[in-house]
């Protein structure tokens, strides 16, 4: 038995895979090619950025633009108020996002009901998506923000922040519902047939088989929608709340300087760019997984 074990060990040792010289040379070439590509990309980026900066600094109106849009004193003065208002934007986004996800998935599931008895719900869901996708977000903010208080209904909130958030939820739920519906429709019918053949009901089939796969497929477009939602929270300023855009407007009106607007824009960029890069990462990973599956 001991001799047999030693024989197996020698076999494992002798069958250990070792890279060939050709493989090592190929990996070396790939690394060299990667370094050349990185160097070329870096050099071209530096050249383009340098040309853009040189063009701006050499333009006749640059001193006036620098004073009006990039004043350090104006930025320092406006930053605390703009940052405090930006926290309101973030709060609106964090409240609206989970509600939109739940409602959007619900509307998408309603549109997927095929039984004739559910036709009223299916028609209502289709009408909702058609109407609210067609109304511009800023117009919907005005309609909800000023129309609802005008009704003077008992128990209906009159807070402009709440009304603005409701308007964003109504608008973005219609878009997210279509994203979810496209993900659900992309699941091959054989998945549903296999689940039903195992005795699962329609509800369990959607819950355990279809919806989890659909959600994984639509994560990148969902994150794109939420990046847009984060920017559109600035539209709530049309109703009067002191969020980032309104704070920037106040400081710009007081100083006749537009640097506060640039400050607000930089805050939004600092939040949306990481989300965009995360979306690209998820999309690339999904593409690699699909490629590996095939």
HELIX and SHEET records of a PDB file:
HELIX    1   1 UNK A    2  UNK A   14  1                                  13    
HELIX    2   2 UNK A   21  UNK A   58  1                                  38    
HELIX    3   3 UNK A   62  UNK A   69  1                                   8    
HELIX    4   4 UNK A   72  UNK A  111  1                                  40    
HELIX    5   5 UNK A  116  UNK A  118  5                                   3    
HELIX    6   6 UNK A  119  UNK A  134  1                                  16    
HELIX    7   7 UNK A  137  UNK A  151  1                                  15    
HELIX    8   8 UNK A  160  UNK A  185  1                                  26    
HELIX    9   9 UNK A  189  UNK A  197  1                                   9    
HELIX   10  10 UNK A  202  UNK A  205  1                                   4    
HELIX   11  11 UNK A  206  UNK A  210  3                                   5    
HELIX   12  12 UNK A  211  UNK A  232  1                                  22    
HELIX   13  13 UNK A  233  UNK A  239  5                                   7    
HELIX   14  14 UNK A  244  UNK A  255  1                                  12    
HELIX   15  15 UNK A  259  UNK A  293  1                                  35    
END                                                                             
